[in-house]
Amino acid sequence: MYGISSLYLMMMVPALILAGIATLVTKWTFSKYSKQRVMSGVTGAEAAQRLLNSQGVRDVKIEQVQGFLSDHYDPSTRTLRLSPDVYGSQSLSAIGVACHEAGHALQHAASYAPLVLRTTLVPVAQIGSYGSYILILLGSFIASLGLIKIGIVLFSVTVLFTLVTLPVEWNASARAKLLMVSSGIATRTEQRAAGTVLNAAFLTYLAAALTALLQLLYYLMRSGLIGGRRN
């Protein structure tokens, strides 16, 4: 039991620390640039709308949703939801986040392949994120390698989801950085500041993907599917 715990700690603690640092950096960066107002005077909601209009996308609803940095784009309803700190704010942080989410709407309109794949994986990944733990624990309890393997397969879908998320998020930020200047939302200097917020946020997705990969590796080692020894 001590060896198992040591293996888990050795593999997972560094990844969890990285995830914590990424979250803190994102919050600190957002807070820093939330104190700087964009010269164009537009709010986050107005910036998102202007960016969408510049690309001829006019069928996306923009609404406010509660929560801190709860901003997201829902492709099933074509709705862009912005948190209170973004929706009505004129800060560089708000502009960056709002334009990033609008970038997801543009991906959807263009049928961007990684976004299509991620959207397809959502229901299976949701089941896998919870069902895999149950199957792996149950399989371990009754010594059923078959159940453990099924659990690992389900968790693998969750890992795939986190990996596919990386190009989706990076591309949305790239679109935002380019179009916020060409649409007259921000100057190039302001774009670099807003981009810093988006780069920090990307670290959280990178940390999540690394954590998921290491956890999958741990399951494979524990089950004996790699390394040749089941524990």
NORURGI-V635058 format. One record per residue. N is the residue number from 1. RES is the residue in one letter. PHI is phi as a letter, one per 40 degrees, with the letter a starting at -180 (999 if undefined). Layout:
N:RES:PHI  N:RES:PHI
//
This chain:
1:M:999  2:Y:c  3:G:c  4:I:c  5:S:c  6:S:c  7:L:c  8:Y:c  9:L:c  10:M:c  11:M:c  12:M:c  13:V:d  14:P:d  15:A:c  16:L:c  17:I:c  18:L:c  19:A:c  20:G:c  21:I:c  22:A:c  23:T:c  24:L:c  25:V:c  26:T:c  27:K:c  28:W:c  29:T:c  30:F:c  31:S:c  32:K:c  33:Y:c  34:S:c  35:K:c  36:Q:b  37:R:c  38:V:c  39:M:c  40:S:c  41:G:g  42:V:c  43:T:c  44:G:d  45:A:c  46:E:c  47:A:c  48:A:c  49:Q:c  50:R:c  51:L:c  52:L:c  53:N:c  54:S:c  55:Q:b  56:G:g  57:V:c  58:R:b  59:D:b  60:V:b  61:K:c  62:I:b  63:E:a  64:Q:c  65:V:b  66:Q:c  67:G:h  68:F:c  69:L:f  70:S:c  71:D:c  72:H:a  73:Y:b  74:D:b  75:P:c  76:S:c  77:T:b  78:R:f  79:T:b  80:L:b  81:R:b  82:L:b  83:S:c  84:P:d  85:D:c  86:V:b  87:Y:d  88:G:b  89:S:c  90:Q:b  91:S:c  92:L:c  93:S:c  94:A:c  95:I:c  96:G:c  97:V:c  98:A:c  99:C:c  100:H:c  101:E:c  102:A:c  103:G:c  104:H:c  105:A:c  106:L:c  107:Q:d  108:H:c  109:A:c  110:A:c  111:S:f  112:Y:c  113:A:d  114:P:c  115:L:c  116:V:c  117:L:c  118:R:c  119:T:c  120:T:c  121:L:c  122:V:d  123:P:c  124:V:c  125:A:c  126:Q:c  127:I:c  128:G:c  129:S:c  130:Y:b  131:G:c  132:S:c  133:Y:c  134:I:c  135:L:c  136:I:c  137:L:c  138:L:c  139:G:c  140:S:c  141:F:c  142:I:b  143:A:f  144:S:b  145:L:c  146:G:c  147:L:c  148:I:c  149:K:c  150:I:c  151:G:c  152:I:c  153:V:c  154:L:c  155:F:c  156:S:c  157:V:c  158:T:c  159:V:c  160:L:d  161:F:d  162:T:c  163:L:c  164:V:c  165:T:c  166:L:c  167:P:c  168:V:c  169:E:c  170:W:c  171:N:c  172:A:c  173:S:c  174:A:c  175:R:c  176:A:c  177:K:c  178:L:c  179:L:c  180:M:c  181:V:c  182:S:c  183:S:c  184:G:g  185:I:c  186:A:a  187:T:c  188:R:c  189:T:c  190:E:c  191:Q:c  192:R:c  193:A:c  194:A:c  195:G:c  196:T:c  197:V:c  198:L:c  199:N:c  200:A:c  201:A:c  202:F:c  203:L:c  204:T:c  205:Y:c  206:L:c  207:A:c  208:A:c  209:A:c  210:L:c  211:T:c  212:A:c  213:L:c  214:L:c  215:Q:c  216:L:c  217:L:c  218:Y:c  219:Y:c  220:L:c  221:M:c  222:R:c  223:S:c  224:G:g  225:L:c  226:I:b  227:G:g  228:G:g  229:R:b  230:R:c  231:N:b
//
